[in-house]
Amino acid sequence: VQLVESGGGLVQPGGSLRLSCAASGFTFSSVVMSWYRQAPGKERELVARINSIGDSTHYADSVKGRFTISRDNAKNTVYLQMNSLKPEDTALYYCNTYLLGSGRFWGQGTQVTVSS
């Protein structure tokens, strides 16, 4: 199982970024995918989750209306479109999935820094 995040970077407040997570080693189209984030000194928190076929999503209250999770099962990739970014969105963002019988898997993370 491999999850590889990309797309992070430095952005000014109010700006946008699109994160990608390329998955391999499992049947991507059959599983829920999630994005988590962890800021320095804070616990890792769920940002967004999407079901296997992409028609059901869940968001943390702090990102509702600003972030959009989506997936392309043909490309084995999940995305996180982040708009109206705030300094408090600064964190290491992780892609995540849970495979029945195998457990939870994480990517290496991609850093998002929101600063002027």
N, C-alpha and C positions, 0 to 999 in steps of 0.2 A: 504494500500500500504506500502510495506517495502522494502528498499534497504539496504543491509548490505555488506559493503566493507571489504576486508581483503587482506593481502599480503604485506603491507607496511613494512618499516624497515630502518635500516642504511646500506648503501652500499658504497663502495669506487668508486671514479670516474672510469668510464669505465665498471663498473659492470652492472648486470641485476637484475630486479625484475619482478614478474608477479602479477598484481593485479587482484582480483576477486570481482565481485558484484553479490550476490545472491538476486534475486527479488521474490516477492510474493505479492498476493493481486490483481493482474490484469493479463490480457492476454498478457504475456510477448512476445510471438511470433508475436504479431500484432503491436508492437511499436518500434520506433527509441530509441536507447539507446546511452548515451553519457558519456564521462569522462571529468570532469573539474578539475582544480587545482587552489589553492590560496596560494601564498607565503606571508610571513609576510610583511605587508605594501603595498601589491599590490592587485589589483582587481582580482576577480575570472575570469579565462579564460577557454575557450573551448580547450580541448586537442585533442579529437577525437570523432567521431560520427559514428554509424553504423546503417544501415537500418534494417527493421524488419526481413528480411530473410538472412542478412549477406553478400549480394553480392555488396554492395556499401558502401564505407567508405570515411571519410573526416578527414584530420589532420591539426592541426596548423602547420605553416611553421617551427616553432622551433623544432618540433619533427618528421617531415617527414624523413623517412629512418631509424629512430631509434626505433620508437614505432609502435606497431601493435595492433589494436583493433579487437576482434573477439567475437563470441557469440555461445552458445550452447542452442538452444531453447528447447531441451529435458530436460536440467538441469536448465532452467530459470536463466542462468548465463551469464554475459558479462565479458570479460577479457581485460586487457591491458598489453601486453608484452612490457617491457621497456628495451632496450639494449643501450649500450654505454652511460650510464647515466653521466650527468654533474652536477656540484654543482648547477647550475642554475635551475635544475629540482627539487630541494628541495622545497616541498610544501605539503599541505594537499590535497589529491586527493579525489574527490567526484564522485560518480555515480549519474546519473540524467536521468529522463525521463519526458516526457510531455504527459498527458492523456487528450484527447479531452473531454471537459466538466468538468474536475476535476482539471486541472492545472498542475503545475510543482512540481516534487517530488525529494527530495535529500536524499542521505544516510548520515551517520554520519561522513564519511570521514576516510581515512587511511593516516597516516603520512609517507612520503618518505623523507629521509635525505641522501644526497649524499655528503660524506665528507671523507677525508683521516685522 
